[in-house]
């Protein structure tokens, strides 16, 4: 387990194995500044989740975070790709109001 507060070499460099980062937060308002907001830990996939803050011992829970996807296809598809696939894309322009940005369909969708 590696705490990310200090400097951390990139994964796979200097003998540091490639492992996922897990985010934790204190379960109660009694935590220290380290765990009260949230903190990140590098752990092996088969490591048990932390149950206590490594600094103050307060009970913590692991948060569900979106994955970090890196690569050629990691971004959102462009408008021409969306249209070729037969999809319609809308972007939110206001509360309950969406404007078409790609594809076929109504130009504006509103919940009114």
C-alpha positions as CSV (number, residue, x, y, z in Angstrom):
1,X,0.0,0.0,0.0
2,X,1.3,3.5,-0.9
3,X,-0.1,6.7,0.5
4,X,-0.2,9.4,-2.2
5,X,0.6,12.3,0.1
6,X,4.3,12.1,-0.6
7,X,6.0,12.0,-4.0
8,X,5.1,8.9,-6.0
9,X,7.0,7.5,-9.0
10,X,4.9,6.6,-12.0
11,X,3.5,3.1,-12.0
12,X,5.9,0.4,-13.2
13,X,8.9,2.6,-12.6
14,X,11.6,2.0,-10.0
15,X,10.0,-1.3,-8.9
16,X,6.6,0.2,-8.1
17,X,4.1,-2.3,-9.4
18,X,1.1,-1.2,-11.5
19,X,-1.9,-1.1,-9.2
20,X,-5.1,0.9,-9.0
21,X,-5.7,4.0,-6.9
22,X,-8.6,3.8,-4.4
23,X,-10.2,6.8,-2.8
24,X,-11.3,6.7,0.9
25,X,-13.2,9.1,3.1
26,X,-13.9,9.2,6.9
27,X,-17.2,7.7,8.0
28,X,-17.7,10.2,10.8
29,X,-17.0,13.9,11.4
30,X,-14.3,13.0,13.9
31,X,-11.6,12.3,11.2
32,X,-8.4,14.2,10.8
33,X,-7.8,16.6,7.9
34,X,-6.2,13.8,5.9
35,X,-9.4,11.6,5.9
36,X,-12.1,14.1,6.5
37,X,-12.2,15.3,2.8
38,X,-10.8,12.2,1.1
39,X,-7.5,10.6,0.4
40,X,-6.1,8.3,-2.2
41,X,-4.2,5.0,-1.7
42,X,-2.4,2.8,-4.2
43,X,-3.3,-0.8,-3.5
44,X,-3.1,-4.2,-5.1
45,X,-6.4,-5.5,-6.5
46,X,-6.4,-8.4,-4.0
47,X,-5.7,-6.1,-1.0
48,X,-8.5,-5.8,1.6
49,X,-10.1,-2.3,1.6
50,X,-8.8,0.0,4.4
51,X,-11.1,0.2,7.4
52,X,-9.1,2.9,9.3
53,X,-7.4,6.1,8.4
54,X,-3.6,5.4,8.4
55,X,-3.0,8.7,10.2
56,X,-5.7,9.0,12.9
57,X,-7.3,5.6,13.0
58,X,-10.9,6.8,12.3
59,X,-13.2,4.5,10.4
60,X,-13.1,5.1,6.6
61,X,-15.0,3.8,3.6
62,X,-13.8,3.3,0.0
63,X,-15.5,5.5,-2.5
64,X,-16.6,4.5,-5.9
65,X,-14.7,6.6,-8.5
66,X,-14.9,6.7,-12.3
67,X,-12.0,4.9,-14.0
68,X,-9.3,6.9,-15.7
69,X,-9.2,5.8,-19.3
70,X,-6.2,6.7,-21.4
71,X,-5.8,5.9,-25.0
72,X,-6.8,6.7,-28.5
73,X,-10.5,6.0,-28.0
74,X,-10.8,7.4,-24.4
75,X,-12.4,10.7,-25.4
76,X,-16.0,11.3,-26.4
77,X,-16.8,10.5,-30.0
78,X,-17.0,13.3,-32.4
79,X,-20.2,14.5,-34.0
80,X,-19.7,12.7,-37.3
81,X,-19.1,9.4,-35.6
82,X,-22.3,9.8,-33.5
83,X,-24.3,10.5,-36.6
84,X,-22.8,7.6,-38.6
85,X,-23.7,5.2,-35.8
86,X,-27.3,6.4,-35.9
87,X,-27.3,8.2,-32.5
88,X,-28.4,11.6,-31.5
89,X,-26.5,13.7,-29.0
90,X,-27.9,16.4,-26.8
91,X,-26.1,18.9,-24.6
92,X,-27.7,20.6,-21.6
93,X,-28.2,24.3,-22.1
94,X,-30.4,25.0,-19.1
95,X,-32.3,23.4,-16.3
96,X,-34.3,20.6,-18.0
97,X,-33.5,22.0,-21.5
98,X,-31.3,20.1,-24.0
99,X,-30.1,21.2,-27.4
100,X,-29.2,18.7,-30.2
101,X,-25.5,18.7,-31.1
102,X,-25.4,15.7,-33.5
103,X,-27.7,13.3,-35.2
104,X,-31.4,13.4,-36.1
105,X,-34.2,14.4,-33.8
106,X,-35.8,17.5,-32.3
107,X,-33.5,20.6,-32.1
108,X,-34.6,21.3,-28.5
109,X,-35.9,19.0,-25.8
110,X,-37.5,20.5,-22.7
111,X,-39.3,19.0,-19.7
112,X,-42.0,21.7,-19.8
